[in-house]
């Protein structure tokens, strides 16, 4: 599904490049260390965004941000979002995507670093979709948490658990995890319940 969505999108600008760019995306997201930040994550986000498409003002740019937002992901680095945004810029210039929309794509990707609310509705919906798994059923959420742990398997529990607790407690300290009414109504309560439950297991 994702391949057809991406190649159709790219083909609107530079048809002969679509397959090559997809192969690069596929290779990155199927990396052996990708236990959570993989194509399944992209599929979930795509389904979430498609369900609220009528609320999104620049659908094509949001789609490009979806495909590139985690293309660079190494759990030992703290500049994944910046590197992903730079690669997205290079690839979108290659297909002659409009400069202003490339800038917006980079903005969307960089917003996934902090997940802070902003004035742009597309950005808020995009970052909310990135966190949507927090509000899924417990079994799916728990699988997600175990896959995140696998991505950080080089850390022993004595280091990983305090860091994970800090992240989860940060979410709980927020008035709202989700920035948009759409995602808040859909997932807020369940997300907080899941996070509390995970904390009891750490």
C-alpha positions in Angstrom: 0.0 0.0 0.0 2.7 2.5 1.0 4.7 1.9 -2.1 1.8 2.7 -4.4 0.9 5.8 -2.4 4.5 7.1 -2.6 5.2 6.2 -6.2 1.9 7.8 -7.3 2.8 10.9 -5.3 6.3 11.3 -6.8 5.1 10.4 -10.3 3.1 13.6 -10.4 6.4 15.5 -10.4 9.1 13.2 -11.8 7.8 9.8 -12.8 11.2 8.2 -13.6 12.5 8.9 -10.1 9.6 7.3 -8.1 10.9 3.8 -8.0 14.5 4.8 -7.0 13.2 7.0 -4.2 10.9 4.3 -2.9 13.8 1.7 -2.9 15.8 4.2 -0.7 12.9 4.6 1.7 12.2 0.9 1.8 15.9 0.2 2.6 16.1 2.7 5.5 12.8 1.7 7.2 13.6 -2.0 6.9 17.0 -1.7 8.6 17.8 -4.5 11.0 17.7 -2.2 14.0 14.3 -0.8 13.1 12.0 -2.6 15.6 9.4 0.3 15.9 10.5 3.1 13.5 9.7 1.0 10.5 7.2 0.7 7.7 4.5 -0.5 10.1 4.8 2.8 11.9 4.4 4.6 8.6 1.3 2.5 7.7 -0.3 3.4 11.1 0.4 7.0 10.6 -0.9 7.0 7.0 -4.2 5.3 8.2 -4.6 7.9 11.0 -3.9 10.8 8.6 -6.2 9.5 5.9 -9.0 9.3 8.4 -8.7 13.1 9.0 -7.7 14.1 5.5 -10.4 16.7 5.3 -8.8 18.6 8.1 -5.4 18.8 6.4 -4.7 21.8 4.2 -1.6 20.5 2.2 -2.1 16.7 1.9 0.8 16.1 -0.5 3.4 17.8 1.7 2.1 16.0 4.8 2.5 12.7 2.8 6.1 13.6 1.9 6.8 14.4 5.5 5.3 11.0 6.5 7.6 9.1 4.3 10.8 11.0 5.3 10.2 11.9 8.9 12.1 8.9 10.3 14.1 7.9 7.2 17.3 8.6 9.3 16.9 6.9 12.7 19.7 5.8 14.9 18.9 5.5 18.6 22.5 6.6 19.5 22.0 10.0 17.8 20.0 13.1 18.8 19.9 14.7 15.4 17.7 12.2 13.5 15.0 14.7 12.7 17.4 17.2 11.4 19.1 14.6 9.2 15.8 13.3 8.0 14.6 16.8 7.1 17.9 17.5 5.1 17.5 14.3 3.2 13.8 15.1 2.5 14.9 18.5 1.2 17.5 16.9 -1.2 15.0 14.4 -2.6 12.2 16.9 -3.0 14.5 19.3 -4.8 15.4 16.4 -7.1 11.7 16.1 -8.2 11.3 19.9 -8.5 8.8 20.1 -5.6 8.0 23.8 -4.9 10.4 25.5 -2.5 7.8 26.8 -0.1 6.3 23.3 0.3 9.8 21.8 0.8 10.2 24.2 3.7 6.9 23.1 5.1 7.9 19.5 4.8 11.1 20.1 6.7 9.0 22.0 9.4 6.7 19.0 9.7 9.6 16.6 10.2 11.4 18.8 12.7 8.2 19.2 14.7 8.4 15.5 15.6 11.4 16.2 17.7 9.5 18.1 20.4 5.8 17.4 19.6 4.9 20.9 20.8 1.7 22.6 19.7 2.1 25.2 17.0 -0.3 27.4 15.0 -0.3 25.2 11.9 -3.1 22.6 11.9 -1.2 20.3 9.5 1.8 20.2 11.9 -0.4 19.4 14.9 -2.3 16.7 13.1 1.0 15.2 11.8 2.7 15.1 15.2 -0.5 13.7 16.8 -0.6 10.9 14.3 3.0 10.2 15.2 2.0 9.6 18.8 -1.4 7.9 18.0 -0.1 4.5 19.0 0.0 5.7 22.6 -3.8 5.6 22.6 -4.3 2.2 20.9 -5.5 -0.9 22.8 -3.1 -2.2 25.5 -1.8 -5.2 23.6 -0.8 -3.0 20.6 0.7 -0.4 23.0 2.6 -2.9 25.0 4.1 -4.4 21.7 5.1 -0.9 20.8 6.8 -0.3 24.2 8.7 -3.7 23.8 9.9 -2.7 20.3 11.1 0.7 21.5 13.1 -1.2 24.2 14.6 -3.4 21.4 15.8 -0.3 19.6 17.6 0.7 22.7 18.9 -2.8 23.5 22.5 -1.6 23.8 21.4 0.1 27.1 21.1 -2.0 30.2 17.9 -1.8 32.2 19.7 0.3 34.9 20.1 3.1 32.3 17.1 2.4 30.0 14.3 2.3 32.7 15.0 5.7 34.3 15.1 7.3 30.8 11.9 5.6 29.7 10.2 6.6 33.0 11.2 10.2 32.4 9.7 10.2 28.9 6.4 8.6 30.1 6.1 10.9 33.2 6.7 13.9 30.8 3.6 12.8 28.8 1.6 12.4 32.0 2.6 15.9 33.2 1.1 17.5 30.1 -2.4 18.9 30.2 -3.0 17.1 27.0 -0.8 14.7 25.1 -2.6 15.4 21.8 -2.7 18.9 20.4 -5.8 18.6 18.2 -9.4 18.0 19.3 -9.6 15.2 16.7 -6.8 13.1 18.2 -7.6 14.1 21.8 -11.1 12.8 21.6 -9.9 9.7 19.9 -6.9 8.7 22.1 -6.2 11.0 25.0 -7.8 9.0 27.8 -6.5 5.6 26.6 -3.0 7.0 26.1 -2.7 8.2 29.7 -4.1 4.9 30.9 -1.5 2.9 28.8 1.3 5.1 30.0 0.4 4.6 33.7 0.2 0.9 33.1 3.6 0.8 31.4 5.1 2.8 34.3 4.0 0.1 36.8 6.0 -2.5 34.7 9.2 -0.5 34.7 
